[in-house]
């Protein structure tokens, strides 16, 4: 990563470092806004009145694990422990969380859009039009599903992005996209992985009824 970044600065000058900084200044706050707005809403919808409190008590474990490992797969044990402590049934947790580690990549969707927009700016291509926006959103969703849950798994998505949008500039576009990918990987993985735990609230709501969390808390207190 540092070799690629040094090469880019050598080729394009220090201004590109400032451009990366501005991109991160947008992306990092967006991740935390999403974490503290969308996740509580999902927990409220899935767990009723106690869902937000239960989520806030247990989400730190998978969130910090994902920040440290940059791997959704490595966060599976922490997510399963958080789900068990919350009262989510093993059937739900053991289905939702491993599946989410490879397919539920909302943080990666954000980063895909950021990479595409950044590269459009680098090459001076107009970033406008409803058709283009729809195409970018579709690519972001499908390329994020194609990513693996291991560190550096986003390289697959970055290759897809460059192949579709910048085929003639691949030699330049791909290193730039990889650099952005490394910079955004920790918060993106945090959103991806912690989101798997929160989504299990919604699945439990559908499979076990709207009062599942209250019943689980009563059973836990009884023991």
N, C-alpha and C positions, 0 to 999 in steps of 0.2 A: 504493500500500500504506500509506504513512504517513498519507495523508489519511483513508483508511478507518479506520485504527487510532485516529487522533485523534478521529474522529467517534464511535467506539464508546466511548472513554473519556469523552468529553463527555456521551454519553447515559446510560451505565451506571455511571460513576464509576471511580476508580482500582482498585477491587477486581478488575475484569475483567482488568487487567494482571497481577495476582497469579495469577489463574486460568490465564492463558496461560502464565505462568512455570512453574506446577506441571505443566501439560501437557507443556511442553518438557523438564522435568526427568525425565519418564517416557520421552518419545520419543527424545531424543538418545542416552542410554545404551543403549536397546533396539537402535538401529541399529548401534552399535559392538559390542555383544554378538553380534548376528547376524553382523556382518562377520567377527568373530574366532572364531566357533564353527561356523556353518553353511557358510561358504565353504571353510574348510580341510577339512571333512568331504566336501564335494562334490568338491574337488580330489583328495582321497585316494581316493574312489570312482572318479573318472574317470581319474586319472593314476598310480595305484599308489603305491608308497612315495615316489617322487620328486615326486608331484603337489603336495604342500603346499609344498615348498621352491621349486618352479618358480613356483607361484602367488604366494608372498610376494615373490619377486624382481621380479615384473613387474606386480603389481596396483596398485602406487602410481601408475603413469602414468595409467591410466583413472580411478582413484579421485580423484586430485587435479584432473584435467581436468574431471570431472563436478562436483566441488565448486565450481570456479571459474566454470563456464558454466551450471550448473543445466539442462543440456540433454543428454539421452541421445543425440540425433542428433549433436551436436557432439563427442561422445566416441567416435564410431565410428572415426575414424582412429587415436586412441590405443589403442583396444581391438584393432584389426587389427594394429598394430605389436607390442603385447604378445603377441598370439596367434602372430605370425610368429616373434618372438624365443623363444617357448616351444617351438616346433616343431609347433604345430597346423597342419594342412594348410590351404591357401588355400580349398579347396572347402568345408571345414567352417566356417572362420572367416567367409568371405564370405556364407555362408547364415545362420549362427546369429546373428552380431552385429548386422547391420542389422535382421533380423527381431525380435530381442530389444529393439532400441531403441524399437520401437513396441508390443510386446506383452508383454514380460517386465518387470513393474513390481512386484516384491515390496515395495520400500520404499514405493511408493504405496499398496499394500494396507494396510500398517501405518498410514499416515497417514489413510486412509479410515476405519478403525475408530476412530482417535483423534478425528477430526472428529465422527463420529456420536455417540460417547460424550460428548464435550464439549457438543454441542448438546442432547443428552438432559438433561444436568445443568443447562444454562442455562434450559431450559423446564420443568424439574421433572418430566420424564416418567420413569417407572420403567424402569430398564435391566435387565430380567430376563426369564427365560423361554427355554427351548431354541429355540422357534420364532423368537423375535426374534434370537437369536444366529446361527442358521443363515441367516436373511434378511440380516443385516448382513454375514456372511462372503461370501455370494453377491454382494451388491451391491459389496463391496470388490473382489472379483476381477474382476467384469465391468466396473465403472466404471474400474478401473485399466487394463484393456485398451483402453478407449475413449479414454484420455488420449493426447495427442500427445507426441512426444519433444522438444518445444521448451520454453523457459522459459515458465511460466504455463499449460502444457498441462493442469494439474490443475483449471483452472476448469471444464472439462467435467465431470469427476468430481464436483466440488462442486455443480454444478447438478443432476446426477442424484441425489445424496444428498438435497438439499433438496426436490427434486420428489417423491421417494418417501416421505421420512420427515417432512418439515415443510412441506407445501404451503400450509397456512394461515398459516405464519410466515415465508414466503419472504423478505419484505423485511428481516427481521431476521437470519434464519438464514444467508442467502447471504453477506452481508458478513463475518459471524463466521467462516464456513467458509473464505472467501478469505483472511482474515487468518492463520488457522492454516496454510493451504496455503503462503503465502509464508514463514512461519517454519520450516516443516519441509521446504521444497523442496530445499535443498542436501544434507542427509543422505539424503533419500529418493532423489534422483537418483544419489547416490553408490552406494547399494545397488542401484538399478535397473541402472546402467551397468556397474559392476564385476561385478555378477552375470552379465551377458551373457558376459563373458570367462570366468568360472568355469564357466558352463554348457557352454561349448564343450569343456571337458575331458570332460564326460559324453558329449557327442555323439561326440567323437573316440574315446572308449572303445568305443562301440557300432559305429562305422563302420570302425575300423581295428584293433580287437583290444585286449586288455588291456595289451599291452606296447608300445603306440604311443609313449609318451613316452620309454622307454628307447631305442627304435630312432631316434627323432628326435634324441635327445641324442648317440647314437653317430655319426649322419650329420653332425651339426653339428661334432662334434669332429674328424671325418675331413677336413672341409673347412677 
